[in-house]
Amino acid sequence: MSTTLLTGSEAAAYGAKLARIEVLAYYPITPAFPAMERVSKFIDDGELNTRFVRVESDHSALAAALGASLAGSRTFTVTNSQGLLYMTEVVYHTAGLRQPVVMAVANRALSAPHSRFPEQGDAISQGASGWIQLFCENNQEVLDNMLQAFKIAETVRLPVMVNYEGYIQSHTLEEVGIPNQETIDQFLPLNRVRTLDVENPQAVNTVASPEFYMDYKFHQNEAMEQALTVINDVAAEYGKEFGRDWSGLIDTYQMEDAEHAFVAMGSMVSDARIVVDELRKQGQKVGLVKVRAWRPFPAEALREALKNVQLITVCDKNIVFGLGGALGTELKSALYGQDCRVNSYILGLGGRDVTTEEIKKVLELSEKTEKQATASEWFGL
C-alpha cells in the first residue's frame, strides 16, 4: 500500500481505477469534474483500459452508463447538484432495472439561488430512488467507499452513490492510503451479469401490468433490505484485508457510557470527533454516531447504538422544505417509542462553515432545550 496526498475527487478516481472500471460516461459539472479529469488521465496514460463516453448532458451520462451496465460492463460516472437532478429520470431507471452502476456525487447546493458550494440536498433529493447511498467523512473514506460500493452493487444488484462534499472534500488534499492493485483484484473480482445480448435479443423496461409491477417493486425493496447486511459484511471484509474498518452502516465513537449523542453524516463528523474529545476532558459524557449508509436507512443499528442515551442532537446539511433535516426526521421516526429526547438542527447550507466551535454551540443549545422540538431548528442565522 502506498500513501499520498489526494483530493476527494482524486480519491474517487483512484477508487474507480483500482476497481478496473470498463466504461466512464460523463458530462462536466463543478465541482465533480476533477474526478473525471483524473480518470481520463489514467486512460490517456495507458494505466486504465476503459471506454470514455463523452456525452452532451448529465442525463445522457447516466443513460450511457446504464446501457453499458446492461451490456455487462463495470460502469462509473460522476455528478452533483443540478446535474444529479437532470439525471433523475435515469436514476430511477437504473435502480428499477437493478443495474450495479456506481456514481460519485460531489455534493453541492441546489438552485435557486445558484450556489457553487457544498451541502447534501442533491443526494437527499434522490432518497426514494432505490439507490444505495454512502456518505464519506474524509478523503480516505471516499476511496475506500468507492471500492466497497462496486462490491455491494454487484452483490445485491443495485446502484450505489458515494457522496462527498464539494470543495470541503472534492478540492482539499488529505493523506490517503492507496491499496495495491493485486489485492484489490482479489477483493473485487468482476461479477458480470449481462442483460443485453445480441445473440438473444430482448426488450428492456417494457410496460408492466399491475399484476407484475407491484411484485417487481417488492423484490427491489427486498434487495435494499438485503443491503443492510451486505454493507456490513463488505465493510468487515475490507477492514480485515486493508486494516481500515469503516464499521458498515454506522460508526460509534465514545458511546460506551454516553448520555448525550451527536449524530451526523459527512465531513462534519471529523470535527465532531474533536469536539467529543474536548468535552470528554471536561467530564461531559458526550458520544458520536456517524451515519455512513443513509440508504438503506440503518434504523435498527441506530436504535441499538442510542438505546441508553437520554439526549440526541442531530445535525443536517440539508433541508426537506416543510419537514426539516432528512437525517433528523428519519431518526426521530426510527426512535419512536424510545425513552430519549431528539433535537434536530439544520446548518452549513450552501457552504456556510461548520467548525468545531459551531458544533460545540449546537450541543450546548441542545442541552439547554427543555422540550423536544417538533421540527428542525435552524442554527447559525
C-alpha positions in Angstrom: 0.0 0.0 0.0 1.3 3.5 -0.9 0.3 6.8 0.8 0.0 10.1 -1.0 -1.9 13.4 -0.8 -5.2 13.3 -2.7 -8.3 15.5 -3.1 -11.6 13.8 -2.6 -12.2 13.8 -6.3 -8.8 12.2 -6.9 -9.5 9.6 -4.3 -12.8 8.8 -6.1 -10.8 8.5 -9.4 -8.3 6.2 -7.8 -11.1 4.0 -6.5 -12.6 3.8 -10.0 -9.1 2.9 -11.4 -8.5 0.2 -8.8 -11.9 -1.2 -9.5 -10.9 -1.5 -13.1 -14.0 0.2 -14.4 -14.7 -0.6 -18.1 -16.9 2.4 -19.0 -16.7 6.0 -17.8 -19.7 8.1 -19.0 -19.5 11.8 -18.1 -20.6 15.4 -18.7 -18.6 18.1 -16.9 -20.0 19.8 -13.9 -18.5 21.7 -11.0 -17.1 20.6 -8.5 -17.2 17.0 -9.7 -15.2 17.3 -12.8 -11.7 16.7 -11.3 -12.6 13.1 -10.7 -13.4 12.7 -14.4 -10.2 14.5 -15.4 -8.1 12.2 -13.3 -9.8 9.0 -14.6 -9.4 10.3 -18.2 -5.6 10.9 -17.5 -5.4 7.3 -16.3 -6.9 6.2 -19.6 -4.6 8.5 -21.7 -1.5 7.3 -19.8 -2.4 3.7 -20.6 -3.0 2.9 -16.9 -6.6 2.0 -17.3 -8.3 0.2 -20.1 -11.7 2.0 -20.1 -14.1 3.3 -22.7 -14.7 7.1 -22.0 -18.1 8.0 -23.4 -18.3 11.8 -23.9 -21.9 12.9 -23.9 -24.0 16.1 -24.2 -25.7 16.2 -20.8 -25.8 14.7 -17.3 -29.0 12.9 -18.3 -27.1 11.2 -21.2 -24.1 10.4 -19.0 -26.2 8.2 -16.7 -28.1 6.8 -19.7 -24.8 5.7 -21.3 -23.6 4.2 -18.0 -26.9 2.3 -17.7 -26.6 1.0 -21.2 -23.1 -0.1 -20.7 -24.1 -1.8 -17.4 -26.9 -3.7 -19.2 -24.3 -5.0 -21.6 -22.3 -6.3 -18.7 -19.7 -3.7 -18.2 -18.5 -2.3 -14.8 -19.5 1.3 -15.2 -18.9 4.6 -13.4 -20.0 8.3 -13.6 -19.7 11.4 -11.5 -22.0 14.4 -11.0 -23.6 16.7 -8.4 -26.3 19.3 -7.8 -28.3 20.2 -10.8 -26.6 17.5 -12.8 -27.9 14.9 -10.5 -31.4 16.4 -10.7 -31.2 16.3 -14.5 -30.3 12.6 -14.3 -33.3 11.9 -12.1 -35.4 10.1 -14.7 -32.5 7.7 -15.4 -31.6 7.4 -11.7 -34.9 5.7 -11.2 -34.5 3.6 -14.4 -31.1 2.4 -13.2 -32.4 1.3 -9.8 -35.5 -0.3 -11.2 -33.5 -2.2 -13.8 -31.3 -3.5 -10.9 -28.0 -2.4 -12.5 -24.9 -2.1 -10.4 -23.7 1.4 -11.6 -21.5 3.3 -9.2 -21.8 7.1 -9.1 -19.6 9.6 -7.2 -21.5 12.7 -6.1 -19.6 15.8 -5.0 -22.5 17.2 -3.0 -23.3 20.8 -4.0 -26.3 23.1 -3.0 -29.3 23.2 -5.3 -30.6 26.2 -7.2 -32.3 28.7 -6.7 -30.4 30.8 -5.8 -27.5 29.4 -7.7 -24.7 28.1 -5.5 -21.3 26.5 -6.2 -20.9 25.5 -2.6 -21.5 22.3 -0.6 -24.5 20.8 1.2 -26.1 17.4 0.9 -29.5 18.3 -0.6 -28.7 16.9 -4.0 -28.2 13.3 -2.7 -31.2 13.7 -0.3 -33.4 14.6 -3.2 -32.8 11.0 -4.6 -33.6 9.3 -1.3 -36.7 7.4 -2.7 -35.0 6.4 -6.0 -33.8 2.9 -4.9 -30.0 3.7 -4.9 -27.8 2.7 -2.0 -26.2 5.9 -0.6 -22.9 6.0 1.3 -21.6 9.3 2.9 -17.9 10.0 3.4 -16.2 11.5 6.4 -12.9 12.2 4.7 -10.9 11.5 1.6 -9.6 8.2 2.7 -13.2 7.1 3.1 -14.0 8.3 -0.4 -11.5 5.9 -1.9 -12.5 3.0 0.4 -16.2 3.6 -0.1 -15.7 3.6 -3.9 -14.1 0.2 -3.8 -16.7 -1.2 -1.4 -19.5 0.3 -3.5 -18.7 -1.8 -6.5 -18.8 -5.0 -4.4 -22.0 -4.0 -2.7 -23.7 -3.1 -6.0 -22.7 -6.3 -7.8 -23.8 -8.4 -4.8 -27.3 -7.1 -4.4 -27.8 -5.8 -8.0 -28.5 -2.2 -7.0 -26.7 1.0 -7.9 -24.7 2.9 -5.3 -23.9 6.6 -4.8 -20.7 7.6 -3.0 -21.3 11.1 -1.5 -18.6 13.5 -0.6 -18.9 17.3 -0.2 -17.9 19.7 -2.8 -14.7 21.7 -2.2 -14.6 20.7 1.5 -13.6 17.3 0.3 -13.5 17.3 -3.5 -10.8 20.0 -3.7 -9.0 19.6 -0.4 -5.8 17.5 -0.1 -5.6 14.8 2.6 -3.3 11.9 3.2 -4.8 8.8 1.5 -3.6 5.2 1.6 -3.9 3.5 -1.8 -4.1 -0.3 -1.8 -2.1 -2.3 -4.3 -3.9 -3.5 -7.4 -3.3 -7.2 -6.9 -5.0 -7.2 -3.5 -8.0 -5.2 -4.9 -8.3 -7.7 -7.7 -8.8 -10.4 -5.1 -11.2 -8.4 -3.1 -13.2 -7.2 -6.1 -13.4 -9.7 -8.9 -15.7 -8.7 -11.7 -19.2 -10.2 -11.1 -20.5 -9.8 -14.7 -24.3 -10.1 -15.3 -25.2 -9.3 -18.9 -28.8 -8.3 -19.6 -28.4 -7.3 -23.3 -27.1 -10.0 -25.6 -27.0 -9.7 -29.4 -27.4 -13.5 -29.7 -30.6 -13.4 -27.6 -32.4 -10.0 -28.2 -35.0 -9.0 -25.7 -36.9 -5.8 -24.7 -35.9 -3.9 -21.5 -38.1 -1.7 -19.4 -41.3 -2.5 -21.2 -44.7 -1.6 -19.8 -45.6 -3.7 -16.8 -49.2 -4.5 -16.0 -50.5 -4.1 -12.4 -50.3 -7.8 -11.8 -46.5 -7.7 -12.2 -45.4 -4.1 -11.3 -46.0 -4.4 -7.5 -44.3 -7.8 -7.3 -41.3 -6.3 -9.0 -41.1 -3.4 -6.6 -41.4 -5.8 -3.7 -38.3 -7.7 -4.8 -36.4 -4.4 -5.5 -37.1 -3.5 -1.9 -36.0 -6.9 -0.7 -32.7 -6.2 -2.3 -32.4 -2.9 -0.5 -33.1 -4.7 2.8 -30.5 -7.3 2.0 -28.0 -4.5 1.5 -28.3 -3.7 5.3 -26.4 -7.0 5.8 -24.2 -6.8 2.7 -22.8 -3.3 3.6 -21.8 -4.5 7.0 -20.2 -7.7 5.6 -18.3 -5.9 2.8 -17.0 -3.3 5.3 -15.8 -6.1 7.7 -14.1 -7.9 4.8 -12.5 -4.7 3.6 -11.3 -3.8 7.1 -9.8 -7.3 7.6 -8.0 -7.1 4.3 -6.8 -3.5 4.4 -6.7 -2.6 8.1 -9.3 0.2 7.8 -12.7 -0.6 9.4 -15.5 1.9 8.5 -17.9 -0.1 10.6 -20.5 -0.7 7.9 -23.8 1.1 8.3 -22.9 3.4 11.2 -19.8 4.1 13.3 -19.8 5.0 17.0 -17.2 7.0 19.0 -17.1 7.3 22.8 -20.6 5.9 23.1 -20.0 3.3 25.8 -21.3 5.5 28.6 -22.6 8.4 26.6 -25.6 10.4 27.9 -25.7 12.9 25.0 -25.1 11.7 21.5 -24.2 13.8 18.4 -25.5 12.2 15.2 -24.4 13.4 11.7 -23.1 12.2 8.3 -20.4 13.6 6.0 -17.5 15.9 6.7 -18.7 17.4 10.0 -18.2 14.0 11.6 -14.4 14.6 11.7 -14.9 17.9 13.5 -17.4 16.3 15.9 -14.7 13.7 16.9 -12.5 16.6 18.1 -15.4 18.2 20.0 -16.3 14.9 21.7 -12.7 14.5 22.9 -12.6 18.1 24.3 -15.9 17.7 26.1 -14.9 14.3 27.5 -11.8 16.0 29.1 -14.3 18.4 30.8 -16.2 15.5 32.2 -19.1 15.6 29.9 -20.4 12.2 28.7 -20.8 13.0 25.1 -20.5 10.5 22.2 -20.8 10.4 18.4 -22.7 8.3 16.0 -21.8 8.6 12.3 -24.3 7.5 9.7 -22.3 6.1 6.8 -25.2 4.4 4.9 -28.2 6.7 4.5 -29.9 4.3 2.1 -30.9 1.8 3.1 -31.6 3.7 6.4 -30.0 1.8 9.3 -32.9 2.2 11.7 -32.2 -1.0 13.8 -28.5 -0.2 14.1 -29.3 3.3 15.3 -31.8 2.1 17.8 -29.2 -0.2 19.3 -26.5 2.4 19.3 -28.7 5.0 21.0 -30.7 2.8 23.4 -29.1 4.1 26.6 -28.9 7.8 25.6 -31.1 10.5 27.2 -30.4 13.3 24.7 -29.6 13.1 21.0 -28.5 16.1 18.8 -28.8 15.6 15.1 -27.2 18.0 12.6 -28.2 18.1 8.9 -26.6 19.8 5.9 -29.8 19.6 4.0 -33.4 20.8 4.2 -36.6 19.0 3.2 -38.9 22.0 3.0 -41.9 21.9 5.3 -40.5 18.9 7.1 -36.9 19.6 8.4 -33.5 17.9 8.1 -33.7 14.5 6.4 -31.5 12.6 8.9 -33.2 14.2 11.9 -36.6 13.4 10.6 -35.9 9.8 9.9 -34.0 9.3 13.1 -37.0 10.6 15.1 -39.2 8.1 13.3 -36.8 5.2 13.9 -36.6 6.0 17.6 -40.3 6.5 18.1 -41.3 5.0 21.5 -37.7 5.0 22.8 -37.2 7.0 26.0 -34.9 9.8 24.8 -35.1 13.4 23.5 -34.1 14.1 19.9 -33.2 17.7 18.9 -32.6 18.3 15.2 -30.7 21.2 13.7 -30.0 22.5 10.2 -26.7 24.2 9.5 -24.0 24.5 6.9 -26.3 25.1 3.9 -24.7 26.5 0.7 -21.2 26.1 2.1 -21.6 28.0 5.4 -18.8 26.9 7.7 -19.4 24.2 10.3 -16.5 24.4 12.7 -15.7 22.7 16.0 -17.0 25.9 17.7 -20.3 25.7 15.8 -20.7 22.1 16.9 -20.0 23.0 20.5 -22.6 25.7 20.4 -25.2 23.3 18.9 -24.5 20.8 21.6 -24.8 23.5 24.3 -28.1 24.8 22.8 -29.5 21.3 22.7 -28.6 20.7 26.4 -30.5 23.9 27.3 -33.6 23.0 25.3 -36.0 21.5 27.8 -38.6 20.1 25.4 -38.1 18.3 22.1 -38.8 20.5 19.2 -41.4 19.2 16.7 -39.3 20.4 13.7 -35.7 21.0 12.9 -34.2 24.3 14.2 -32.1 26.5 12.0 -28.6 27.2 13.5 -26.3 30.0 12.5 -28.7 32.5 11.0 
